[in-house]
Amino acid sequence: MPHHKEISWVELRVGLLVIVSLAGLGVGLFFISGQVGVFSRRYTLSTYFPSAGGVREGTEVHLAGIPVGNVDRVRMSPFADPARAVEIDLRISRQYQNEIREDSVASKETLGLLGESYIDISRGGAGKKVLPDKSTLTTREEADIKQIVQNTNDVISNLRVLSVQLKDITGQISSGQGTIGELIMDKKLYNRFDQTTAQVQAMVDDVQNGQGTIGKLLVDETLYQKMNSMLDSMNQLVADARTGKGTLPKLLNDPSVYDNINKIVTRGNNLMDKIESGQGTIAKLINDPDLYNRVNSTMTHMDVITERIDNGQGTLGKLSTDPSLFKTLNDSAKSLKEFLVEFRKNPKKYLTLRLHIF
């Protein structure tokens, strides 16, 4: 007959302790993994994404950042829409059901740049309908971590190229190449700048010592005295004008001067009115069309006469264009001049008077 070994009380206590410890460890791991409410009632909501993107069964579900459930199942959706390629079922504690409404939005988030993904649901607004069990949440697709990493890689590549270019530029500057390199490394430019600085410093010293025109203007007390005296004279002139002393205040304050100027202006306005209305000699000279026509006709005749003279027509035209006539007149003028000279020398030769007696 088989022999049954009796279990001692010590062995039983050890076994119970191991079982309780394993149970406590399981519960602790369950809570550490983010499971909410082991025995709490739950309901299911569905949502759709273009891709799972790091989401798996057991991934935490947050409501406004608070853990409220887990991902129950991830599978391909029956829809052909690329934006709804993956269907994800969410198991959420019913105690938060009143906070998830028809305007709530589900999105995939990441803890840090390379951290674990989770589903985050926004809190619904007041007055919106509460989503019942097996409803569908609206989705907002966030930037994919792969795309972020790719963009980061592109930025790093651009920074690497920029670093190489900056290194080349600094090398050129250090070797004195280029405009900036010549400005920084050229000793002649430094010497000229040093000389300019020394000249400016010498000029400032001269000004402080009262040398030169600017120095005298700034340091010489006589100039200050003259300007002060001039300002005093201006103040005295203004004071005299206010009190009515001198010619200028009389011109400014004497009402008769104003009356005379007003009369002159009035007469000038009357004269202009008469001219515009055609009264008086000046108005007739300005506004009479017959006078304009006569002046215009006279100018036309003058143009005709000058044109005929230019063409050698008429007496004046021949006188101005005929060279033989000019020569004849010139010879006559010479002969007359010679006669007058001879007459002045011996007038008796030409003024002899003879008497004949019968």
C-alpha positions, 0 to 999 in steps of 0.5 A: 500500500502506498504511504501518504506523507502528512503535511506539517503545519510549517510547510503549509504556512510556507506554501500559503506565504508563497501564494500570498506573496505571488498574488501581491506581486501580481497585483503590484505589477498590475498597478505599476503597468498602469491598469486602473481599477482591477475590479471596476466596471468598464465600457468600450470605445473604438477609434481609428488611426492611419497606423498603430504607431507604437500602440499595442494591447495594454497601452495606457489610455489617458483622459486629460492626462489621467490614466483611465484605461487600457488598449483592449485590441488593435486590428486592421479596420474594414475601411479602405480609407487610409486615415482609418486603416487601424481600429483600436478598442479602448477599455475605459473605467465607467467612473470617467464615462460622464467626462467623455462626450461627443466632442472629445478627441483621441490622439496618440501621444509620446512620453518624451521624444523617444518614450512610450506611446499612449492614447490621450482623450480630451475632456468633453464640453458641458452640454454635449452628449455622453458617449455610450458603450461601443461608440466611436471617438473622433481622432486627431493624428499627431506628428509621427515619431518617425517623421519627427526623427526624420525631420531632426535628422534633416536639421542635423544634416543642415547644421553639419553643412552649415558648420562646415561652411562656417569652418571654411569662412573662419579659415578664410578669415584667419588666412586674410582672404575675402573682404572680412579677412582683409579687414581683420588681418590687414595690418595696413588697415590697422595702422590707418585706423590707429592713425585716425584714432590718434588724430581724433584724439589730438583734435579732441585735446586741441578742442579741450585746450581751446586751440583751433576754431572749434576749440575757441568756439567752445572755450573762448569766454569772449564768444560767450560774452558776445552771444550773451550780449546779443541775447540781451539785445534781443530780449531788450528789443522784444521788451521795447516792442511789447512796451511800444518803444522805437520804430518797430513797435509803432509799426506793429502797434500803430493802427494808422499803419494798419489803416494805410496798408488796408487802404492800399490793399483795397485800392489794389483790389479796386484796380484789379476789379476795374481791369477785369471789368474793362474800365480805364486805359490799362484795362482797355490795353489788356482786354481790347481785342481790336488792340490785340488784332492791330498789334498782331497785324503789325507784327505780321507786317514786320515779319513780311518786311524782315523776310523781304529784306533777308531776300534782298527785295526792295530798297532796304533789301538791296541796301542790306544785300547788294555788295556793289551798293555797299562799295559805292557808298563806302567809296563815297564816304571815303571821298567825302572824308578826304574832301572834308580833310582837304577843306579844313586844311585850305578852305580858301581854295574852295571859297574863292570869290571872284567879281566881274565888273561890266 
